Amino acid sequence: MAASLGFEGQPIELSREYHWSANDAAVLVVYATRAFQSSQMPHGDTSAGSISTAEEAIAAARTWLEDRDLLPADCTVAPEACPNDRDLPPGSLPAYPGWIVRFQRPLNGIPVGGFWTSGVILELEDDGRVHRMTYVHRKVEGIETVPLRPVADAWAELQAIAAPAFVDTSFPLGGETSPDYTPAPRTGVVTSVMLAYREHEVNVQQPTFEPYYAFHGDLDATDPYDRPITFIAYVPARSSGVLQTPTPAIQPTTASVEVSDALRRDAETMAEELGIPVDEAIRRLKLQDPIGTMGAELERQEADTFAGLWIQHEPEYRIVVAFTRNGEETIQPYIENTSLADLVEVRNAEATYEELKAAQQEAHRLLDESGLSLASGIDIKENRVDLYVTDRSLFDTTLREANVRLPDYVEVITIYEPLGDDIPFAVTPNPTIHFPQLRTRSATFMTALLVGKLIVKDGCLRVSVSERDRGHLIIWQPDYFLNSNEGVVEILDRNGEAVARVGEEIRIGGGEVALTANLKRQLREPLPEQCEGPYWLMGQLVSE
C-alpha cells in the first residue's frame, strides 16, 4: 500500500503506528491494520486534469483508488463529492481549491458513523492531485443477530441526560484534544434518529460493530464562523435480552483470515508484554467483548451504585467491578452462568461513576474561561478525577483569584512546570516578528505532522509546505524563544538550544485549529490582524 502511494523504504514505528515521509512534505501514517492517513503523496496525480463538477471528482477519485486496490467493495455505493469550501462562510478562502470525495461504508444497508468516517475520503486539488487521503476500514469476520431495545427507551435515556456512549460533533467543543476531555454540558435539538453502527477511533480496539440509535441534531453553540454545531449522539440499541445463535458471515473471504491474523498479532504483543502464552492472550482478548457489554449494562442499569470496571492482568487475571454498596448481590444477575462468573472480583468505592463524571464536568465548567490549558481523566481504580495542569503556580493563583473550589473527588496533578521569568540563557528578541504563544503548555498534544519551511510573512511566523501554500500560522508552546543570532532568526528551546531557523525545514507536530474564544483566552497576547489563519497549534518538534 505504501509503495502504491509512492513511499519507499521502512517506516518509523511509533507505538503501533507506522510513519513514512517523502519529498519534504509527503506523509503517510498507518494505524495497525485498521486505517491510514496520507497527505501530498508522491503518486497522488489522478491524471484527471482540471476538475469542475462533482461527477468528475468522483470519477477521478474512483479510478485512482481502484488502480491502487484501495477502494473496498463495500464502499462503492452512492459516493458523494462537494467543493472543499462548501462549509466556509462567504468571502473566506479554502487552504486550497478543490473537492472532497467520500466513499462511505454501510453494513447490511445500515450506515457506519464515527469521528473518523468509515470508508475512504479523498481531498482533491483543482488540478486533480490528491491533497489528502483518509482510509478507515475494519474487516468484518462474522455476523451476529441480536435483539434491539425500543427506540423510545433510548430516547428517554437521552432526554434524562444519561451520557450516550459517544457524541460526535461537527466542531470540537472547548478546543481540547484529549479523549478524556468532557466539555461543559450543552443542550440541543434532535431532528432525526436512525439505526447505525459506529467506527471507533483508530487507536482503539473494536471487537464488534455494535448497533446504536444515532440521534442527529443541532447544539446551542456555533463555531468560529457562526455556523450551528451539529451533533450525533449514539445510544446503545442492543437489548439485554438473550442473543440468538451467531451465524457465520455469508461467503467467507480472506477478510476473516486478516482479522484473525490481526488478533493473533495483538495477542503476541500482549503475550510478550505480560509473559503469558499466546493462547491465553487470545482468550483474554476475546473476553473483551462480553466484558464491554457487561460494563455498558452496569453503567446503564446500576448507575446509582456502579463505580467502574477494569481488567487486572497481574498477578492474576481478574475483572474488577466496583460498587458503592451491595456489590456482590448486584453483580450476580450479570455473570451467572457466563464465562465471566469465575473471573469477577467485587470491590467497594466511595463515589459512583456517574458522580465522577459529574465532578469532571463541573471542574471543566468552573475553569472554562480561565485561559488555562487543562486535561482530565477518570481514574476508575483510584475512584477519582485526575485534573492535569502544566503551571501549578498560575493554576493555584487563578483558582484563588476567582474564588473557585474544585468539586469533591478531583485531584490536581502537575505534569509540567515552565521556566518562568528567570530564563537561564541570553535571548535577543526581534520586535518586528510576532511570536504567538500559549500562556500555559498544552496538557495534551495533537499528533498530526506539519513539514515545511519556516518563513516570516507580514511579520508573522508561518510554516509553508510549497510555493503555492500561504502556510500555517504557528501558535507556539511556552518555553520556546524567538532569538536573533547575528541576523539569523532562530527558535530556542528551554535548554537554550536552537531547534529551528527561518528559511529552513521544520517538522512540527500538533494540529490545525480554529481561533475560538477559548483559544484566544489561552494566548499570551492577542494576535495582530495580519497574522491570519489557518492556525497550527504546536505539539512537539519532530526530528528526522
Buried (B, 14 or more C-beta within 10 A) or exposed (E): EBEEBBBEEEBEEEEEBBBBBBEEBBBBBBBBBBBBBBBBBEBBBBEBEEBEEBEBBBBBBBBBBEEEEBBBEBBBEEBEBEBBBEBBEEEEEEBBBBBBBBBBBBBEEBBBBBBBBBBBBBBBBBBBBBBBBBBBBBBBBEEEEBEBBEBEBBBEBBEEEBBBBBBBBBBBBBBBBBEBBBBBEEEBEBEEBBBBBBBBBBBEBBBBBBBBBBBBBBBEBEBBEEBBBBBBBBBBBBBBEEEEEEEEEEEEEEBBEEBEEBBBEBBEEBBEEBEBEBEBBBBBBEBBBBBBBBBBBBBBEBBEBBBBBBEEEEEEBBBBBBBBEEBEEBBEEBBEEEEBEEBBEBBEBEBBBBBBBBBBBBBBBBBBEBBBBBBBBBBBEEBBBBBBBBBBEBBEEBBEEEEEEBBEBBEBBEEBEBEEEEEEEEEEEBEEBBBBBBBBBBBBBBBBBBBBBBBBBEEBBBBBBEEEBBBBBBBBBBBBBBBBEEEEBBBBBBEEEEBBBBEEBBBBBBBBBBBBEBBEBBBBEEBEEEBBBBBBBBBEBBEE
